[in-house]
């Protein structure tokens, strides 16, 4: 039997688009009060409107997840205005266009690590005191299949950051389970929008194989069926 989250407070980073937006809307539909964080106000306001139009409650709190002071300021606001934080979803993340070893430079690498790994650490560390006091909490790190498998498709910075989220979640479980805090890491594959309507992978053959092989363990190359299954 699923536990009710009616009246609980859920902080969703990267809540303006993609997985973060979808998760925020579903959490609100289940009765949670949502705090939306990201760098751009417009998409966050759009998500907040989606929630409010269905009778939910949402707060928009801008922050660059790669900047510790901004993340901690949001956590303080949540504590002051809501008095609690029951759920944290670290969904904010980026990648860079020139991501392969031949192209990526140090500033680009740092920007990915800051947003994808340092940001979730800042947010997690910021909510731990209140969750420890509550003796309960759920912290979800949105990792990726790139956090389990390494591929040139995602590049070294993104792969490192998503592997790091899995380790972050495991280490959190080892130390904070005694406080009733439950960490989880989601390792989803590609979004449907990255694939053609025919179901065939859009990437050229060498990249396509690197992309799909982890998802279809026994096969040696990509197939339309595998790509459809991967994008579902």
Secondary structure, DSSP 4 states (H G I P E B T S, - for coil): -PPP-TT-EEEEETTTSHHHHHHHHHHHHTT-EEEEE-S-HHHHHHHHHHHHHTT--EEE----TT-HHHHHHHHHHHHHHHS---EEEE------SS-STTT--HHHHHHHHIIIIIHHHHHHHHHHHHHHHHT-EEEEEE--GGGTS--TTTHHHHHHHHHHHHHHHHHHHHHHGGGTEEEEEE-----GGGS-TTS---S-HHHHHHHHGGGSTT-SS--HHHHHHHH-
